Amino acid sequence: MSAVKNVIKDNYNMMLLKDYLREKIKDAGFSHAEISKTPTGTRVALHVTRPGIVIGRKGTSIRELTEKLGEEFGLKNPQISVIEIPKPDLSPNVMCNRMASHIERGTAFRRATMWTLQQIMDSGAMGVQITISGKLRGDRSAFEKHTAGILPRAGHHADIIVSEDIAHVRTAMGLIGIRIRIAIKENVIPEFEMKEGKTKKVDAEQKVDAEQKVDAEQKVDAEQKVDADTVESRDKTAEGYKAKTETEQIAIEEEKMKGLETLEKEEDELK
């Protein structure tokens, strides 16, 4: 029975640690933490979108975090390493936190859901499913489920391809739950390959060569026609996507969300 109690206690401490890190390094885009015990201490790998915020100037922030993990959560000699997430839009943990922040700041839940769905699919996801539940539009509890692309629901592929996370938001109406499931194309293992005939391969190669020549000519013409105004506009749009913290990223997304159509007015008229 003592072994069972130790497992429950460890899982409970892990839950508290995850909630603490989610709130403490919120601006760094915290995704998840990997904890492993070694003979010399405890290794803690933090997966974030902006490692510089976790480390701080001259390592001050990471030292304070190390001391708190040792004192409050009882980790023996914690050794923290920070890992940057290459594609934050394909991480369900990061997208759950962003969507929760949007709803906390007063954005309509459906607008935040559609924006998050669009961002994930534009980043190259194979499929995504967002479920939001709670007191969304009245006193009664309800839920909405939005899906896009291909998302395996069961079996071996669902275990390998799909990753998910859950977040909770406190609003004036009550607690709202957010669940995001993302299927990633890179995790798909091809089982079969289609073999074409030699004639088809020759024709395909000829078509590819012709298309490449046409594309090269069009690119040269397009480069010659680019004006200085278009270059400046591209630079401005590129700078707009670079945010130093997650709060800045959320503020930028809120401005872009204003032009998103959610069809809520049409739905109210039909009712």
DOTOR-629482 format. One record per residue (C-alpha): residue in one letter; residue number from 1; x, y negated, z negated. Coordinates in nm, 3 decimals. Each point is the difference from the previous one (the first is absolute). Example, Ala and Ser with C-alpha at 12.3 -4.5 7.8 and 13.67 -1.06 7.14 Angstrom:
2
+---------+-----+---------+---------+---------+
! residuo ! num !      px !      py !      pz !
+---------+-----+---------+---------+---------+
!       a !   1 !   1.230 !   0.450 !  -0.780 !
!       s !   2 !   0.137 !  -0.344 !   0.066 !
+---------+-----+---------+---------+---------+
***
This chain:
271
+---------+-----+---------+---------+---------+
! residuo ! num !      px !      py !      pz !
+---------+-----+---------+---------+---------+
!       m !   1 !   0.000 !   0.000 !   0.000 !
!       s !   2 !   0.294 !  -0.232 !  -0.066 !
!       a !   3 !   0.115 !   0.034 !   0.362 !
!       v !   4 !  -0.344 !  -0.103 !   0.124 !
!       k !   5 !   0.001 !  -0.300 !  -0.232 !
!       n !   6 !   0.342 !  -0.105 !   0.131 !
!       v !   7 !  -0.121 !   0.017 !   0.361 !
!       i !   8 !  -0.308 !  -0.209 !  -0.081 !
!       k !   9 !   0.210 !  -0.251 !  -0.190 !
!       d !  10 !   0.249 !  -0.033 !   0.288 !
!       n !  11 !  -0.277 !  -0.051 !   0.255 !
!       y !  12 !  -0.166 !  -0.261 !  -0.221 !
!       n !  13 !   0.330 !  -0.187 !  -0.041 !
!       m !  14 !   0.049 !   0.013 !   0.377 !
!       m !  15 !  -0.341 !  -0.156 !   0.053 !
!       l !  16 !   0.077 !  -0.279 !  -0.247 !
!       l !  17 !   0.340 !  -0.055 !   0.164 !
!       k !  18 !  -0.155 !  -0.025 !   0.347 !
!       d !  19 !  -0.259 !  -0.252 !  -0.121 !
!       y !  20 !   0.273 !  -0.205 !  -0.168 !
!       l !  21 !   0.223 !  -0.004 !   0.309 !
!       r !  22 !  -0.294 !  -0.080 !   0.226 !
!       e !  23 !  -0.066 !  -0.315 !  -0.205 !
!       k !  24 !   0.361 !  -0.090 !  -0.090 !
!       i !  25 !   0.150 !   0.005 !   0.350 !
!       k !  26 !  -0.316 !  -0.089 !   0.186 !
!       d !  27 !   0.172 !  -0.267 !   0.213 !
!       a !  28 !   0.259 !   0.255 !   0.113 !
!       g !  29 !  -0.267 !   0.220 !   0.163 !
!       f !  30 !   0.027 !   0.301 !  -0.230 !
!       s !  31 !  -0.098 !   0.330 !   0.164 !
!       h !  32 !   0.098 !   0.287 !  -0.230 !
!       a !  33 !   0.274 !   0.122 !  -0.232 !
!       e !  34 !   0.195 !   0.327 !   0.000 !
!       i !  35 !   0.128 !   0.108 !  -0.344 !
!       s !  36 !   0.244 !   0.287 !  -0.050 !
!       k !  37 !   0.184 !   0.105 !  -0.315 !
!       t !  38 !   0.375 !   0.064 !   0.017 !
!       p !  39 !   0.259 !   0.101 !  -0.265 !
!       t !  40 !   0.127 !  -0.360 !  -0.014 !
!       g !  41 !  -0.340 !  -0.171 !  -0.018 !
!       t !  42 !  -0.314 !  -0.070 !   0.204 !
!       r !  43 !   0.004 !  -0.106 !   0.364 !
!       v !  44 !  -0.277 !  -0.237 !   0.107 !
!       a !  45 !  -0.036 !  -0.070 !   0.373 !
!       l !  46 !  -0.230 !  -0.296 !   0.071 !
!       h !  47 !  -0.146 !  -0.022 !   0.352 !
!       v !  48 !  -0.082 !  -0.364 !   0.078 !
!       t !  49 !  -0.037 !  -0.228 !   0.302 !
!       r !  50 !   0.230 !  -0.276 !  -0.132 !
!       p !  51 !   0.295 !   0.138 !  -0.203 !
!       g !  52 !   0.151 !  -0.343 !  -0.067 !
!       i !  53 !  -0.282 !  -0.095 !  -0.236 !
!       v !  54 !   0.053 !   0.314 !  -0.212 !
!       i !  55 !   0.376 !  -0.053 !  -0.022 !
!       g !  56 !  -0.012 !  -0.375 !  -0.067 !
!       r !  57 !   0.289 !  -0.242 !  -0.010 !
!       k !  58 !   0.319 !   0.177 !  -0.102 !
!       g !  59 !  -0.209 !   0.301 !  -0.108 !
!       t !  60 !  -0.181 !  -0.173 !  -0.287 !
!       s !  61 !  -0.348 !   0.130 !   0.087 !
!       i !  62 !   0.108 !   0.362 !   0.039 !
!       r !  63 !   0.185 !  -0.013 !  -0.335 !
!       e !  64 !  -0.310 !  -0.123 !  -0.181 !
!       l !  65 !  -0.209 !   0.268 !   0.170 !
!       t !  66 !   0.251 !   0.268 !  -0.102 !
!       e !  67 !  -0.014 !  -0.109 !  -0.365 !
!       k !  68 !  -0.382 !   0.000 !  -0.005 !
!       l !  69 !  -0.021 !   0.346 !   0.155 !
!       g !  70 !   0.231 !   0.131 !  -0.269 !
!       e !  71 !  -0.170 !  -0.173 !  -0.293 !
!       e !  72 !  -0.372 !   0.017 !   0.086 !
!       f !  73 !  -0.020 !   0.327 !   0.195 !
!       g !  74 !   0.276 !   0.197 !  -0.171 !
!       l !  75 !   0.210 !   0.076 !   0.308 !
!       k !  76 !   0.350 !   0.110 !  -0.097 !
!       n !  77 !   0.270 !  -0.212 !   0.167 !
!       p !  78 !  -0.215 !  -0.107 !   0.299 !
!       q !  79 !   0.190 !  -0.055 !   0.326 !
!       i !  80 !  -0.210 !  -0.200 !   0.246 !
!       s !  81 !   0.053 !   0.009 !   0.376 !
!       v !  82 !  -0.202 !  -0.215 !   0.241 !
!       i !  83 !  -0.105 !   0.138 !   0.341 !
!       e !  84 !  -0.152 !  -0.217 !   0.271 !
!       i !  85 !  -0.311 !   0.127 !   0.181 !
!       p !  86 !   0.059 !  -0.016 !   0.379 !
!       k !  87 !  -0.369 !  -0.027 !   0.096 !
!       p !  88 !  -0.206 !  -0.148 !  -0.287 !
!       d !  89 !  -0.321 !  -0.006 !   0.207 !
!       l !  90 !   0.008 !   0.382 !   0.015 !
!       s !  91 !   0.033 !   0.038 !  -0.378 !
!       p !  92 !  -0.339 !   0.057 !  -0.169 !
!       n !  93 !   0.139 !  -0.125 !  -0.331 !
!       v !  94 !   0.105 !  -0.336 !   0.144 !
!       m !  95 !  -0.321 !  -0.046 !   0.199 !
!       c !  96 !  -0.214 !   0.086 !  -0.305 !
!       n !  97 !   0.179 !  -0.268 !  -0.201 !
!       r !  98 !  -0.040 !  -0.257 !   0.277 !
!       m !  99 !  -0.369 !   0.074 !   0.048 !
!       a ! 100 !  -0.055 !  -0.018 !  -0.377 !
!       s ! 101 !   0.175 !  -0.338 !  -0.010 !
!       h ! 102 !  -0.221 !  -0.131 !   0.282 !
!       i ! 103 !  -0.317 !   0.100 !  -0.187 !
!       e ! 104 !   0.133 !  -0.150 !  -0.326 !
!       r ! 105 !   0.058 !  -0.332 !   0.179 !
!       g ! 106 !  -0.364 !  -0.011 !   0.112 !
!       t ! 107 !   0.012 !   0.146 !   0.351 !
!       a ! 108 !  -0.313 !   0.190 !   0.105 !
!       f ! 109 !   0.053 !   0.374 !  -0.044 !
!       r ! 110 !  -0.108 !   0.085 !   0.355 !
!       r ! 111 !   0.226 !  -0.262 !   0.154 !
!       a ! 112 !   0.294 !   0.129 !  -0.204 !
!       t ! 113 !  -0.084 !   0.358 !   0.098 !
!       m ! 114 !  -0.018 !  -0.073 !   0.374 !
!       w ! 115 !   0.322 !  -0.202 !  -0.011 !
!       t ! 116 !   0.188 !   0.277 !  -0.183 !
!       l ! 117 !  -0.137 !   0.259 !   0.243 !
!       q ! 118 !   0.114 !  -0.204 !   0.298 !
!       q ! 119 !   0.349 !  -0.063 !  -0.145 !
!       i ! 120 !   0.059 !   0.370 !  -0.066 !
!       m ! 121 !  -0.111 !   0.109 !   0.349 !
!       d ! 122 !   0.206 !  -0.273 !   0.168 !
!       s ! 123 !   0.309 !   0.129 !  -0.183 !
!       g ! 124 !  -0.027 !   0.335 !   0.180 !
!       a ! 125 !  -0.203 !   0.219 !  -0.234 !
!       m ! 126 !  -0.174 !   0.305 !   0.145 !
!       g ! 127 !  -0.307 !  -0.056 !  -0.218 !
!       v ! 128 !  -0.119 !  -0.177 !  -0.313 !
!       q ! 129 !  -0.293 !   0.021 !  -0.239 !
!       i ! 130 !  -0.087 !  -0.270 !  -0.256 !
!       t ! 131 !  -0.261 !   0.068 !  -0.270 !
!       i ! 132 !  -0.112 !  -0.282 !  -0.227 !
!       s ! 133 !  -0.249 !   0.059 !  -0.282 !
!       g ! 134 !  -0.155 !  -0.192 !  -0.286 !
!       k ! 135 !  -0.243 !  -0.290 !  -0.037 !
!       l ! 136 !   0.071 !  -0.144 !   0.341 !
!       r ! 137 !  -0.308 !  -0.210 !   0.084 !
!       g ! 138 !  -0.238 !   0.033 !  -0.295 !
!       d ! 139 !  -0.072 !   0.158 !  -0.337 !
!       r ! 140 !  -0.008 !   0.351 !   0.142 !
!       s ! 141 !   0.319 !   0.189 !   0.063 !
!       a ! 142 !   0.067 !   0.091 !   0.362 !
!       f ! 143 !   0.284 !   0.110 !   0.226 !
!       e ! 144 !   0.111 !  -0.054 !   0.357 !
!       k ! 145 !   0.230 !   0.217 !   0.208 !
!       h ! 146 !   0.179 !  -0.133 !   0.309 !
!       t ! 147 !   0.200 !   0.228 !   0.231 !
!       a ! 148 !   0.213 !  -0.054 !   0.310 !
!       g ! 149 !   0.209 !   0.236 !   0.212 !
!       i ! 150 !   0.058 !   0.369 !  -0.075 !
!       l ! 151 !   0.022 !   0.108 !  -0.364 !
!       p ! 152 !   0.030 !   0.371 !  -0.094 !
!       r ! 153 !  -0.228 !   0.082 !  -0.293 !
!       a ! 154 !   0.118 !   0.349 !  -0.103 !
!       g ! 155 !   0.265 !   0.261 !   0.066 !
!       h ! 156 !   0.376 !  -0.003 !   0.031 !
!       h ! 157 !   0.012 !  -0.310 !   0.222 !
!       a ! 158 !  -0.203 !  -0.202 !  -0.249 !
!       d ! 159 !   0.257 !   0.076 !  -0.273 !
!       i ! 160 !   0.298 !  -0.102 !   0.216 !
!       i ! 161 !  -0.133 !  -0.284 !   0.214 !
!       v ! 162 !  -0.239 !  -0.183 !  -0.234 !
!       s ! 163 !   0.109 !  -0.208 !  -0.299 !
!       e ! 164 !  -0.236 !  -0.190 !  -0.229 !
!       d ! 165 !  -0.018 !  -0.231 !  -0.299 !
!       i ! 166 !  -0.266 !  -0.149 !  -0.228 !
!       a ! 167 !  -0.018 !  -0.349 !  -0.152 !
!       h ! 168 !  -0.252 !  -0.174 !  -0.223 !
!       v ! 169 !  -0.107 !  -0.365 !  -0.004 !
!       r ! 170 !  -0.172 !  -0.188 !  -0.283 !
!       t ! 171 !  -0.258 !  -0.247 !   0.130 !
!       a ! 172 !  -0.284 !  -0.201 !  -0.153 !
!       m ! 173 !  -0.248 !   0.270 !   0.109 !
!       g ! 174 !   0.205 !   0.285 !  -0.146 !
!       l ! 175 !   0.273 !   0.245 !   0.095 !
!       i ! 176 !   0.054 !   0.078 !   0.371 !
!       g ! 177 !   0.193 !   0.304 !   0.120 !
!       i ! 178 !   0.206 !   0.010 !   0.321 !
!       r ! 179 !   0.123 !   0.321 !   0.163 !
!       i ! 180 !   0.215 !  -0.003 !   0.315 !
!       r ! 181 !   0.101 !   0.311 !   0.196 !
!       i ! 182 !   0.250 !  -0.038 !   0.287 !
!       a ! 183 !   0.105 !   0.260 !   0.259 !
!       i ! 184 !   0.347 !  -0.060 !   0.146 !
!       k ! 185 !   0.094 !   0.116 !   0.351 !
!       e ! 186 !   0.366 !   0.064 !  -0.084 !
!       n ! 187 !  -0.097 !   0.279 !  -0.242 !
!       v ! 188 !  -0.179 !   0.203 !   0.269 !
!       i ! 189 !   0.188 !   0.316 !   0.101 !
!       p ! 190 !  -0.063 !   0.094 !   0.367 !
!       e ! 191 !  -0.099 !   0.366 !   0.035 !
!       f ! 192 !  -0.035 !   0.027 !   0.377 !
!       e ! 193 !   0.161 !  -0.165 !   0.301 !
!       m ! 194 !  -0.159 !  -0.027 !   0.343 !
!       k ! 195 !   0.228 !   0.115 !   0.286 !
!       e ! 196 !  -0.061 !  -0.158 !   0.337 !
!       g ! 197 !   0.097 !   0.131 !   0.342 !
!       k ! 198 !   0.307 !  -0.119 !   0.186 !
!       t ! 199 !  -0.205 !  -0.193 !   0.256 !
!       k ! 200 !  -0.187 !  -0.185 !  -0.272 !
!       k ! 201 !   0.327 !  -0.090 !  -0.172 !
!       v ! 202 !   0.147 !  -0.136 !   0.324 !
!       d ! 203 !  -0.308 !  -0.211 !   0.066 !
!       a ! 204 !  -0.001 !  -0.128 !  -0.355 !
!       e ! 205 !   0.369 !  -0.098 !   0.019 !
!       q ! 206 !  -0.059 !  -0.187 !   0.324 !
!       k ! 207 !  -0.294 !  -0.186 !  -0.150 !
!       v ! 208 !   0.204 !  -0.093 !  -0.307 !
!       d ! 209 !   0.285 !  -0.135 !   0.215 !
!       a ! 210 !  -0.241 !  -0.211 !   0.206 !
!       e ! 211 !  -0.170 !  -0.135 !  -0.312 !
!       q ! 212 !   0.334 !  -0.086 !  -0.157 !
!       k ! 213 !   0.103 !  -0.199 !   0.306 !
!       v ! 214 !  -0.329 !  -0.191 !  -0.001 !
!       d ! 215 !   0.026 !  -0.066 !  -0.374 !
!       a ! 216 !   0.357 !  -0.127 !   0.038 !
!       e ! 217 !  -0.103 !  -0.243 !   0.274 !
!       q ! 218 !  -0.295 !  -0.123 !  -0.204 !
!       k ! 219 !   0.220 !  -0.050 !  -0.306 !
!       v ! 220 !   0.245 !  -0.213 !   0.198 !
!       d ! 221 !  -0.282 !  -0.217 !   0.133 !
!       a ! 222 !  -0.155 !  -0.033 !  -0.344 !
!       e ! 223 !   0.330 !  -0.102 !  -0.160 !
!       q ! 224 !   0.049 !  -0.273 !   0.257 !
!       k ! 225 !  -0.349 !  -0.142 !  -0.062 !
!       v ! 226 !   0.031 !  -0.021 !  -0.380 !
!       d ! 227 !  -0.004 !  -0.365 !  -0.115 !
!       a ! 228 !   0.148 !  -0.157 !  -0.311 !
!       d ! 229 !  -0.349 !  -0.043 !  -0.149 !
!       t ! 230 !  -0.069 !   0.372 !   0.009 !
!       v ! 231 !   0.335 !   0.073 !  -0.163 !
!       e ! 232 !  -0.076 !  -0.242 !  -0.285 !
!       s ! 233 !  -0.346 !   0.150 !  -0.050 !
!       r ! 234 !   0.149 !   0.348 !  -0.019 !
!       d ! 235 !   0.254 !  -0.113 !  -0.257 !
!       k ! 236 !  -0.274 !  -0.155 !  -0.211 !
!       t ! 237 !  -0.212 !   0.314 !   0.010 !
!       a ! 238 !   0.301 !   0.214 !  -0.088 !
!       e ! 239 !   0.077 !  -0.222 !  -0.299 !
!       g ! 240 !  -0.360 !   0.022 !  -0.114 !
!       y ! 241 !   0.027 !   0.374 !  -0.054 !
!       k ! 242 !   0.309 !  -0.025 !  -0.223 !
!       a ! 243 !  -0.108 !  -0.032 !  -0.363 !
!       k ! 244 !   0.237 !   0.004 !  -0.294 !
!       t ! 245 !  -0.251 !   0.147 !  -0.248 !
!       e ! 246 !  -0.321 !   0.201 !   0.012 !
!       t ! 247 !  -0.202 !  -0.300 !  -0.118 !
!       e ! 248 !   0.120 !  -0.200 !   0.300 !
!       q ! 249 !  -0.083 !   0.293 !   0.229 !
!       i ! 250 !  -0.352 !   0.020 !  -0.145 !
!       a ! 251 !  -0.049 !  -0.377 !   0.043 !
!       i ! 252 !   0.107 !   0.026 !   0.366 !
!       e ! 253 !  -0.240 !   0.288 !   0.059 !
!       e ! 254 !  -0.288 !  -0.193 !  -0.157 !
!       e ! 255 !   0.042 !  -0.275 !   0.258 !
!       k ! 256 !  -0.010 !   0.255 !   0.282 !
!       m ! 257 !  -0.302 !   0.176 !  -0.149 !
!       k ! 258 !  -0.221 !  -0.304 !   0.049 !
!       g ! 259 !  -0.037 !   0.077 !   0.371 !
!       l ! 260 !  -0.087 !   0.367 !  -0.055 !
!       e ! 261 !  -0.356 !   0.105 !   0.089 !
!       t ! 262 !  -0.164 !   0.237 !  -0.251 !
!       l ! 263 !  -0.357 !  -0.004 !   0.142 !
!       e ! 264 !  -0.145 !  -0.066 !  -0.347 !
!       k ! 265 !  -0.230 !  -0.275 !   0.126 !
!       e ! 266 !  -0.145 !   0.225 !   0.270 !
!       e ! 267 !  -0.056 !   0.273 !  -0.259 !
!       d ! 268 !  -0.188 !  -0.237 !  -0.231 !
!       e ! 269 !  -0.221 !  -0.118 !   0.288 !
!       l ! 270 !  -0.089 !   0.357 !   0.095 !
!       k ! 271 !  -0.106 !   0.074 !  -0.358 !
+---------+-----+---------+---------+---------+
***
